[in-house]
Amino acid sequence: MLLRGLLAAAKLYCSAGDFSAAQAFVQEVADRGGQGQIRLLAVDAQLAFAEIEVARGDQRAATKCCESVTQALKQLDYGRRTRELAELYAKLK
């Protein structure tokens, strides 16, 4: 799926330190993920935003993203990403 590829590209750019390119890819996923049945991708996009902020060293922004993901996971009853979310919270400490 194209959107999963965009998330993979975002991770690559984030690991290379190109945070603006990573955010652009994630924003594309977030924009499309809010539509229809692909709302779960919007959650994945929020997780990716949080990863970028952690890598950037912006704990406040990362915490805000993690809180948004926590709320979305509760609303969607989507437990598959709780491990990734816990790992991000651990990085914030």
WOTAUR-V403852 format. One record per pair of residues at least 12 apart in sequence whose ideal C-beta (glycine too) atoms are under 10 Angstrom apart, sorted by the first residue. I is the first residue (numbers start at 1). J is the second residue. D is the distance in Angstrom with one decimal. If there is no record, write none. Layout:
((I/J/D) (I/J/D))
This chain:
((1/38/8.8) (1/41/8.5) (2/28/9.3) (2/29/9.2) (2/32/8.7) (3/25/9.7) (3/28/7.9) (3/29/5.0) (3/30/9.8) (3/32/6.1) (3/33/6.9) (3/38/6.9) (3/41/5.3) (3/42/9.8) (3/44/8.3) (3/45/8.5) (4/29/8.5) (4/41/7.9) (4/44/8.2) (5/25/9.0) (5/29/9.6) (6/24/9.3) (6/25/4.7) (6/26/7.5) (6/27/9.4) (6/28/5.5) (6/29/5.1) (6/30/9.9) (6/32/8.7) (6/41/9.4) (6/45/8.8) (6/48/9.2) (7/22/9.8) (7/25/7.1) (7/26/6.9) (7/28/9.5) (7/29/5.7) (7/33/9.8) (7/41/7.9) (7/44/6.0) (7/45/7.1) (7/47/8.9) (7/48/5.6) (7/51/10.0) (8/25/8.7) (8/48/9.8) (9/21/8.2) (9/22/8.0) (9/24/9.5) (9/25/4.9) (9/26/9.3) (9/28/9.6) (9/29/9.8) (10/22/4.4) (10/23/7.6) (10/24/8.1) (10/25/3.9) (10/26/4.7) (10/27/9.1) (10/28/8.9) (10/29/7.6) (10/45/8.6) (10/48/5.3) (10/49/9.0) (10/51/8.4) (10/52/7.4) (11/25/8.9) (11/26/9.3) (11/48/7.1) (11/51/7.3) (11/52/9.1) (11/55/9.8) (12/25/8.9) (13/25/6.7) (13/26/9.5) (13/52/8.9) (14/26/8.8) (14/48/7.9) (14/51/6.3) (14/52/5.1) (14/53/9.8) (14/54/9.3) (14/55/5.3) (14/56/8.5) (15/51/9.6) (15/55/7.6) (17/55/7.9) (17/56/9.1) (19/52/5.6) (19/53/8.7) (19/55/7.1) (19/56/5.4) (19/58/9.5) (20/52/9.5) (22/48/7.6) (22/49/9.1) (22/51/8.6) (22/52/5.2) (22/55/8.3) (22/56/9.3) (23/48/8.8) (23/49/7.1) (23/52/5.9) (23/53/9.3) (23/56/9.4) (25/45/9.2) (25/48/8.1) (25/52/9.8) (26/44/8.9) (26/45/5.1) (26/46/8.6) (26/47/9.2) (26/48/4.4) (26/49/5.5) (26/50/9.9) (26/51/8.9) (26/52/6.9) (27/45/7.7) (27/48/9.7) (27/49/8.4) (28/45/8.6) (29/41/5.8) (29/42/7.6) (29/44/7.0) (29/45/4.2) (29/46/9.6) (29/48/7.3) (29/49/9.7) (30/42/5.7) (30/43/9.6) (30/44/9.1) (30/45/3.8) (30/46/7.1) (30/48/8.5) (30/49/7.5) (31/45/8.6) (32/45/8.8) (33/45/5.4) (33/46/8.9) (39/72/8.1) (39/75/9.2) (39/76/6.7) (39/78/9.0) (40/72/8.9) (40/73/9.7) (40/76/6.7) (40/78/6.0) (40/80/8.3) (40/81/8.5) (42/68/9.8) (42/69/9.8) (42/72/7.2) (42/76/9.4) (43/68/8.9) (43/69/6.1) (43/71/9.9) (43/72/4.9) (43/73/6.6) (43/75/9.5) (43/76/6.8) (43/78/6.3) (43/80/9.2) (43/81/6.1) (43/84/9.9) (43/85/9.4) (44/69/9.2) (44/78/9.9) (44/80/9.7) (44/81/7.1) (44/84/8.9) (45/65/9.7) (45/69/9.6) (46/64/9.8) (46/65/5.6) (46/66/8.4) (46/67/9.7) (46/68/5.3) (46/69/4.7) (46/70/9.7) (46/71/9.6) (46/72/6.6) (46/73/9.6) (46/81/9.3) (46/85/9.5) (47/65/7.6) (47/66/8.3) (47/68/9.6) (47/69/5.6) (47/72/9.6) (47/73/9.7) (47/81/6.2) (47/84/5.7) (47/85/6.9) (47/87/9.8) (47/88/7.1) (48/65/8.9) (48/84/9.9) (49/61/8.1) (49/62/8.4) (49/64/9.2) (49/65/4.7) (49/66/9.6) (49/68/8.4) (49/69/8.9) (50/62/5.1) (50/63/8.4) (50/64/8.5) (50/65/3.6) (50/66/5.2) (50/67/9.4) (50/68/8.3) (50/69/6.6) (50/84/9.0) (50/85/8.1) (50/88/5.2) (50/89/9.2) (50/91/9.1) (50/92/8.9) (51/65/8.6) (51/84/8.7) (51/87/9.4) (51/88/6.7) (51/91/8.7) (52/65/8.5) (53/65/6.0) (53/66/9.0) (53/88/9.2) (53/92/9.4) (54/66/9.1) (54/87/9.7) (54/88/6.3) (54/89/9.9) (54/91/5.0) (54/92/6.9) (55/91/9.2) (59/91/9.1) (59/92/5.6) (59/93/9.4) (60/92/9.8) (62/88/6.9) (62/89/9.2) (62/91/7.8) (62/92/5.9) (63/88/9.3) (63/89/8.4) (63/92/6.0) (65/85/9.9) (65/88/8.2) (66/85/6.3) (66/86/9.7) (66/88/5.5) (66/89/5.9) (66/91/9.7) (66/92/7.2) (67/89/9.8) (69/81/7.1) (69/82/9.5) (69/84/8.6) (69/85/5.5) (69/88/8.1) (69/89/9.9) (70/82/9.0) (70/85/6.6) (70/89/8.9) (73/85/7.0))
